[in-house]
């Protein structure tokens, strides 16, 4: 039987001001919308029953603001060590950064649009593929986060749709093809029980009502 270690909780940032506009945000620092702030507050409420020993966020402001709003709701988070790291940043959308997704869908067509958004190894011009995101997030997870979890400590990560997707690809052993179908909603929490190699022994998803 696999030995269980500390819990890992993954949270995607709340809706940002560019999410409302349908723009690819990537590495641009964009603030949360009013709805995003509300989503972050509700997410804090969702995980009040879990004690955390360490918190990681990306280096981008929308992740940091999400955590800040969660902290205001879940006061115990105020005393926990927090580390903001670029390894957990969103995918770099390169030349597509700032462009409207739905306008680009009309220009590019359905097949190319899905390839840009969801394929595993399509590299965006001057940007990244999901595989490249995986190549920075997963080594960081294995080298920095997993050792904390193996001490039976609980860790919270507040990051982005693609950085979370890439970590879950490793944790849940998701295939290159199937990762295209994984969608991470704004806010809410994915609570994972892991083995010592960082693979899933089970998960719970808590959604914002």
C-alpha positions in Angstrom: 0.0 0.0 0.0 1.3 3.4 -1.0 2.3 5.7 1.9 0.2 8.9 2.0 2.0 12.2 2.6 0.7 15.8 3.2 -2.1 17.3 1.2 -1.6 19.5 -1.8 -4.2 22.0 -2.6 -4.3 23.7 -6.1 -6.2 27.0 -6.7 -6.4 28.9 -9.9 -6.5 32.7 -9.5 -9.9 34.5 -9.8 -11.1 36.1 -12.9 -8.9 38.9 -14.2 -9.6 42.1 -16.0 -8.3 40.6 -19.2 -10.3 37.3 -18.7 -13.5 39.4 -19.0 -12.3 40.8 -22.3 -11.3 37.3 -23.6 -7.7 38.2 -24.0 -4.7 35.9 -23.7 -2.9 37.2 -20.7 0.1 35.0 -20.3 3.0 36.8 -18.5 1.4 40.2 -18.5 0.5 41.5 -15.0 -3.2 42.1 -15.0 -5.3 42.7 -11.8 -8.3 40.7 -10.7 -11.8 41.9 -11.7 -14.5 42.5 -9.0 -15.8 39.0 -9.7 -12.3 37.6 -9.4 -11.9 39.2 -5.9 -15.2 37.6 -4.9 -14.1 34.2 -6.3 -10.9 34.4 -4.2 -12.8 35.3 -1.1 -15.2 32.3 -1.6 -12.2 30.0 -2.2 -10.7 31.1 1.1 -14.0 30.0 2.7 -13.9 26.6 0.9 -10.6 25.5 2.5 -11.0 26.8 6.0 -10.9 23.3 7.4 -7.4 22.6 6.1 -4.3 23.6 8.0 -1.5 24.7 5.7 2.2 24.7 6.5 3.5 26.4 3.3 2.1 28.5 0.4 3.5 29.0 -3.1 2.1 31.4 -5.7 3.3 32.4 -9.1 5.2 35.7 -9.5 2.2 37.3 -11.2 -0.1 39.8 -9.6 -3.4 38.1 -10.2 -2.2 35.0 -8.3 -0.8 37.1 -5.5 -4.1 39.1 -5.3 -6.1 35.9 -5.2 -4.0 34.7 -2.2 -4.4 38.1 -0.5 -8.1 38.0 -0.8 -8.1 34.4 0.5 -6.0 35.5 3.4 -8.5 38.1 4.4 -11.1 35.4 4.5 -9.1 32.6 6.0 -7.1 34.4 8.7 -4.9 31.4 9.6 -3.1 31.9 6.2 -1.5 35.1 7.5 1.0 33.2 9.6 2.2 30.8 6.9 5.4 31.1 4.9 4.7 32.3 1.3 7.0 32.0 -1.7 6.2 33.6 -5.1 8.1 31.9 -7.9 8.3 32.4 -11.6 8.3 28.6 -12.2 4.5 28.6 -11.5 3.8 31.5 -13.9 1.2 31.1 -16.6 2.1 30.0 -20.1 3.9 32.6 -22.2 1.5 33.2 -25.1 4.2 35.0 -27.1 2.8 36.8 -30.2 -0.7 36.0 -29.1 -0.5 37.9 -25.8 -3.2 40.6 -25.6 -5.1 39.3 -28.6 -8.8 38.4 -28.2 -9.3 34.6 -28.2 -12.6 34.7 -29.9 -11.6 37.1 -32.7 -8.5 34.9 -33.3 -10.7 31.8 -33.5 -12.6 33.4 -36.4 -9.3 34.3 -38.1 -7.5 31.0 -37.5 -10.3 28.5 -37.7 -11.4 25.9 -35.1 -8.6 23.4 -35.7 -5.8 25.9 -35.3 -7.4 27.6 -32.4 -7.7 24.4 -30.5 -4.1 23.5 -31.4 -3.0 26.8 -29.9 -5.1 26.6 -26.7 -5.0 22.9 -25.9 -2.3 20.9 -27.7 0.6 19.4 -25.7 3.6 20.4 -27.7 2.6 23.3 -30.0 5.0 26.1 -29.4 3.5 29.6 -29.8 5.6 32.1 -31.8 7.9 33.7 -29.2 6.1 31.8 -26.5 5.7 28.4 -24.9 3.9 25.1 -25.4 2.2 23.3 -22.5 5.1 20.9 -22.6 7.5 23.8 -22.0 5.4 24.9 -19.0 5.5 21.3 -17.7 9.3 21.4 -18.0 9.5 24.2 -15.5 6.6 23.5 -13.2 7.1 19.8 -12.6 10.9 19.9 -11.7 10.0 22.7 -9.3 7.2 20.6 -7.8 9.5 17.6 -7.4 12.5 19.4 -6.1 10.9 22.1 -3.8 7.3 21.2 -3.0 7.3 17.4 -2.8 10.0 17.3 0.0 7.7 19.5 2.1 4.7 17.3 1.5 6.9 14.2 2.4 7.3 15.8 5.8 3.5 15.3 6.2 3.0 19.1 5.8 0.2 20.6 3.7 0.9 22.9 0.8 -1.3 25.4 -1.0 -0.4 26.5 -4.6 -2.2 29.5 -6.1 -1.3 29.7 -9.8 -2.8 29.6 -13.3 -4.8 27.4 -15.6 -1.8 26.1 -17.6 0.7 25.8 -14.7 -1.9 23.8 -12.7 -2.8 21.7 -15.7 0.9 20.8 -16.2 1.4 19.8 -12.5 -1.8 17.7 -12.6 -0.5 16.0 -15.8 2.3 14.6 -13.7 0.3 14.0 -10.5 -2.5 12.1 -12.3 -0.4 10.6 -15.1 -2.5 12.2 -17.7 -1.5 11.4 -21.3 -0.4 14.0 -23.9 -3.7 13.6 -25.7 -6.0 13.6 -22.7 -4.4 16.8 -21.2 -6.2 18.8 -23.9 -9.5 18.0 -22.2 -8.6 19.2 -18.7 -10.2 22.5 -17.8 -9.3 24.4 -14.6 -12.1 26.8 -13.4 -11.4 30.1 -11.7 -11.3 29.8 -8.0 -12.4 26.7 -6.2 -9.9 24.1 -4.9 -8.4 20.8 -6.0 -7.4 18.8 -2.9 -5.0 16.0 -3.6 -3.8 13.1 -1.5 -0.4 12.0 -2.9 2.1 9.1 -2.6 5.8 9.7 -2.0 6.5 10.0 -5.7 3.9 12.8 -6.0 1.3 10.8 -7.8 -2.4 10.9 -6.9 -4.0 8.6 -4.4 -7.3 10.5 -4.7 -8.7 14.0 -4.9 -11.6 16.2 -3.9 -12.8 19.1 -6.0 -14.5 22.0 -4.1 -16.3 24.4 -6.4 -17.6 27.9 -5.8 -21.3 28.0 -5.5 
